[in-house]
Amino acid sequence: MKSIKIMSCILAAGMLFTSCNMSNTGKGALIGGGSGAAVGAGLGAIFGKGKGAAIGAAVGAAVGTTAGALIGKKMDKAAEQAKQVEGAQVEQVTDNNGLQAVKVTFDSGILFSTSSSNLSSSAKSSLSKFANDVLNQNRDMDVTIYGYTDNQGWKNSTAEQSYQKNLNLSQERAQSVASYLLACGVSTNQIKSVQGMGEANPIADNSTAAGRQENRRVEIYLYASQQMIQQAEAGTL
């Protein structure tokens, strides 16, 4: 597996973009025709409701409109497959190349017991289905996994110690998910990054119990690999 790294921040958007209920195919064609990496990251944040992610193959050039549409069509199919997995929350986002991607979020309460990185039996069932019915059916898609916690402190720990413990726990949980997916037959070459983010990038209010529950999560991103992009550009995807 690729080396595991810890990130301190996620790219944020600084532009406005209006979106309706377009399919990935339509958005892939719209975005794929001239977006550079910087623009793609911004759009990714917007399509992800402000929660963009640093994902995307290093292609070095803008991807053509037709290729973007072909990739979008495959992402539509992968998103529909992911929606069949119990406990999976599926969103459509974009990667750093401005290409359509799929974000699948699992509430850590579904996956783990409190303060633990051991997967529950129900979590293993959901992840097994996700591996077999989604990832193993789309081996030309790259995968990045992020783990997150809320900002609650740990007993008998300083704020700094709690921050580090939350960071470590998020890494352990992300790694547990990755390891189980690999055990279900997912290729080590497919999972490009496994990262613990700790308290960073909350998606809800940490001052409420409901908000903290939302913030405790594992996100799995599926995005076009360099091979998929090359095939799309060649019209063979």
C-alpha positions in Angstrom: 0.0 0.0 0.0 1.1 3.5 -0.6 2.6 5.3 2.3 0.2 6.6 4.9 0.3 10.3 5.5 -1.5 12.8 7.8 -3.0 15.9 6.3 -3.7 19.0 8.3 -6.2 20.6 5.9 -8.5 20.0 2.9 -8.6 22.3 -0.1 -11.5 24.8 0.1 -13.5 26.5 -2.6 -13.3 30.2 -3.4 -15.8 30.5 -6.2 -19.5 30.2 -6.8 -21.1 27.5 -8.9 -24.8 26.7 -9.4 -25.8 23.1 -9.6 -29.1 21.3 -10.1 -29.8 17.6 -10.1 -27.6 16.8 -13.1 -26.2 13.3 -13.4 -22.5 12.7 -13.2 -22.5 12.2 -17.0 -23.8 15.7 -17.6 -21.5 17.3 -15.0 -18.6 15.3 -16.2 -19.0 16.8 -19.7 -19.5 20.2 -18.3 -16.5 20.2 -16.0 -14.1 17.9 -17.9 -13.7 20.2 -20.9 -11.0 22.6 -19.6 -10.7 22.5 -15.8 -7.2 22.6 -14.4 -6.3 21.1 -11.0 -7.0 24.3 -9.1 -10.5 24.8 -10.5 -11.2 21.2 -10.0 -10.4 21.4 -6.3 -12.7 24.4 -5.9 -15.6 22.6 -7.7 -15.0 19.5 -5.7 -15.5 21.5 -2.5 -18.7 23.0 -3.8 -20.2 19.8 -5.1 -19.2 18.2 -1.7 -21.2 20.9 0.1 -18.0 22.8 1.1 -16.1 19.6 2.0 -13.8 19.1 -1.0 -11.0 16.6 -0.8 -7.5 16.4 -2.2 -8.2 13.5 -4.6 -7.4 12.9 -8.2 -4.8 11.2 -10.4 -1.8 13.3 -11.5 -2.6 13.7 -15.2 -0.8 17.0 -15.8 -3.3 18.4 -18.3 -7.0 19.2 -18.6 -9.2 16.3 -19.5 -11.4 16.7 -22.6 -15.1 17.1 -22.5 -15.9 13.7 -24.1 -13.6 11.9 -21.7 -15.2 13.7 -18.8 -18.7 12.5 -19.9 -17.5 8.9 -20.2 -16.0 9.0 -16.7 -19.1 10.7 -15.4 -21.2 7.8 -16.7 -19.1 5.3 -14.9 -19.3 7.3 -11.7 -23.1 7.4 -12.0 -23.1 3.6 -12.0 -20.7 3.3 -9.1 -22.8 5.7 -7.0 -25.9 3.7 -7.6 -24.0 0.5 -6.6 -22.8 2.2 -3.4 -26.4 3.3 -2.5 -27.3 -0.3 -2.1 -24.9 -0.7 0.8 -26.5 -0.4 4.2 -25.2 2.5 6.2 -23.6 4.2 3.2 -24.3 7.9 2.5 -23.4 8.6 -1.1 -22.6 12.0 -2.6 -21.4 13.2 -6.0 -18.3 15.3 -5.9 -15.4 16.3 -8.2 -11.7 15.6 -7.9 -8.7 17.8 -8.5 -8.9 17.3 -12.2 -12.5 18.6 -12.3 -13.7 15.1 -13.0 -16.7 13.4 -11.3 -16.0 11.3 -8.2 -18.1 9.4 -5.6 -17.9 10.1 -1.9 -19.2 7.4 0.4 -19.5 8.2 4.1 -20.0 5.7 7.0 -21.0 7.0 10.4 -18.3 5.8 12.8 -21.1 4.9 15.2 -22.1 2.2 12.7 -18.6 1.0 12.2 -17.0 1.2 15.7 -17.8 1.2 19.4 -16.9 4.4 21.4 -13.1 5.1 21.4 -12.4 1.9 19.5 -11.1 1.1 16.1 -12.4 -2.5 16.0 -15.0 -3.0 13.4 -18.4 -4.2 14.5 -20.0 -7.3 12.9 -22.6 -5.1 11.1 -19.8 -2.9 9.8 -18.0 -5.9 8.4 -21.2 -6.9 6.6 -21.6 -3.5 5.0 -17.9 -3.1 4.1 -17.9 -6.6 2.6 -20.8 -5.7 0.3 -19.1 -2.4 -0.5 -15.9 -4.1 -1.4 -17.5 -6.8 -3.5 -20.3 -4.9 -5.2 -18.6 -1.5 -5.6 -14.8 -1.5 -5.4 -14.2 -4.9 -7.0 -16.6 -4.0 -9.8 -14.7 -0.8 -10.5 -11.0 -1.7 -10.2 -10.1 1.2 -12.6 -11.1 3.7 -9.9 -8.7 4.9 -7.3 -9.7 5.1 -3.7 -8.8 7.4 -0.8 -10.0 6.9 2.8 -10.3 9.6 5.4 -11.1 9.1 9.1 -12.5 11.8 11.3 -13.5 12.3 15.0 -15.4 15.0 16.9 -13.5 17.5 19.0 -14.4 16.0 22.4 -11.5 15.7 24.9 -10.2 12.6 26.5 -10.4 11.9 30.3 -7.4 13.0 32.2 -5.8 14.5 29.1 -4.8 18.1 28.2 -6.4 19.7 25.1 -3.2 19.0 23.2 -3.1 15.4 24.3 -6.8 15.0 23.3 -6.2 16.4 19.9 -3.4 13.9 19.3 -5.5 11.0 20.6 -8.3 12.0 18.3 -5.9 12.2 15.4 -4.5 8.8 16.2 -8.0 7.2 16.6 -9.1 8.6 13.3 -6.0 7.1 11.6 -6.6 3.7 13.3 -10.2 3.7 12.2 -9.4 4.7 8.6 -6.8 1.9 8.6 -9.2 -0.6 10.0 -11.6 0.1 7.1 -8.8 -0.1 4.6 -7.5 -3.4 6.0 -10.9 -5.0 5.9 -11.5 -3.9 2.4 -8.2 -5.4 1.4 -9.2 -8.6 3.2 -12.3 -8.7 1.0 -10.2 -8.8 -2.1 -9.7 -5.1 -2.9 -6.4 -4.5 -4.6 -3.6 -2.8 -2.7 -2.9 -0.8 -5.8 -6.5 0.6 -5.8 -6.2 2.2 -2.3 -4.0 5.2 -2.8 -4.1 6.9 0.6 -5.4 6.2 4.1 -5.4 9.3 6.2 -6.5 10.2 9.8 -7.8 13.8 10.0 -8.8 13.8 13.6 -11.0 16.8 14.5 -10.4 18.6 11.2 -13.1 19.6 8.8 -16.3 19.1 10.9 -19.5 18.8 8.9 -21.8 19.6 11.8 -21.9 21.5 15.1 -19.6 19.9 17.6 -21.5 21.6 20.5 -24.4 19.2 20.1 -24.5 15.4 20.5 -26.1 15.0 17.0 -23.5 17.2 15.4 -20.6 15.3 17.1 -22.1 12.0 15.9 -22.1 13.3 12.3 -18.5 14.4 12.6 -17.4 11.0 13.7 -17.1 9.3 10.3 -15.1 7.5 7.7 -15.2 8.9 4.1 -14.3 6.8 1.1 -13.7 8.5 -2.2 -13.8 6.8 -5.6 -12.2 8.8 -8.4 -10.8 8.2 -11.9 -7.4 6.6 -12.0 -4.8 7.6 -14.6 -5.6 4.4 -16.5 -9.3 5.3 -16.6 -8.6 8.8 -17.8 -6.3 7.5 -20.5 -9.0 5.1 -21.7 -11.6 7.8 -21.6 -9.4 10.1 -23.7 -8.8 7.2 -26.2 -12.5 6.5 -26.3 -12.1 2.9 -25.1 -13.6 3.3 -21.6 
